[in-house]
């Protein structure tokens, strides 16, 4: 059981890294005083591919934490 969960954790880790790198970048200026970007306080809702990738990443993080917690419980016994 422990080895199976460890393989699942490593698989989720690799898929999570790929999912994070596949997310589109946000080209926002980090300079708060830059007046060229008029959309400083505008929050746009993610749509399409970006929304799917955000949900997938959230699900993978939750699954990773759950498997890591189970591994911790099994290793403490």
C-alpha positions in Angstrom: 0.0 0.0 0.0 2.8 2.4 0.9 4.7 1.8 -2.3 1.5 2.2 -4.4 0.8 5.6 -2.7 4.4 6.6 -3.3 4.1 5.9 -7.0 0.9 7.8 -7.2 2.4 10.7 -5.4 5.4 10.8 -7.8 3.0 10.6 -10.8 0.8 13.4 -9.5 4.0 15.5 -8.9 5.1 15.1 -12.5 1.7 15.9 -13.9 1.4 18.9 -11.6 4.7 20.3 -12.8 3.6 19.9 -16.4 0.2 21.5 -15.7 1.9 24.5 -14.0 4.2 25.0 -16.9 1.4 24.7 -19.4 -0.6 27.6 -17.9 -0.6 30.8 -19.9 1.6 33.6 -18.6 0.1 36.9 -17.4 2.1 39.8 -18.8 1.3 42.3 -16.1 3.8 44.9 -15.1 5.1 44.5 -11.5 5.7 48.2 -11.2 2.7 49.8 -9.4 3.6 53.3 -10.5 3.7 52.4 -14.2 0.9 54.5 -15.8 1.0 52.6 -19.1 -1.1 49.8 -17.8 -4.6 51.2 -17.2 -6.0 47.9 -16.0 -4.2 47.8 -12.7 -7.3 47.0 -10.6 -9.3 45.2 -13.3 -9.7 41.5 -12.6 -10.7 39.4 -15.6 -12.3 36.1 -15.1 -10.3 33.2 -16.7 -12.1 31.6 -19.6 -11.4 28.6 -21.8 -8.1 26.9 -21.6 -6.9 29.1 -18.7 -9.9 28.2 -16.6 -9.5 24.5 -17.3 -5.8 24.6 -16.4 -6.6 26.5 -13.2 -9.2 23.9 -12.1 -6.9 21.0 -13.1 -4.0 22.5 -11.1 -6.3 23.0 -8.1 -7.5 19.4 -8.3 -4.0 18.1 -8.7 -2.7 20.1 -5.7 -5.6 18.7 -3.6 -4.9 15.1 -4.7 -1.2 15.6 -4.0 -1.9 16.9 -0.5 -4.3 14.0 0.2 -1.9 11.3 -0.9 1.0 13.0 1.0 -1.1 13.0 4.1 -2.0 9.4 3.7 1.7 8.5 3.2 2.5 10.4 6.4 -0.1 8.5 8.4 1.0 5.2 7.0 4.7 5.9 7.7 4.0 6.8 11.3 2.5 3.4 12.1 
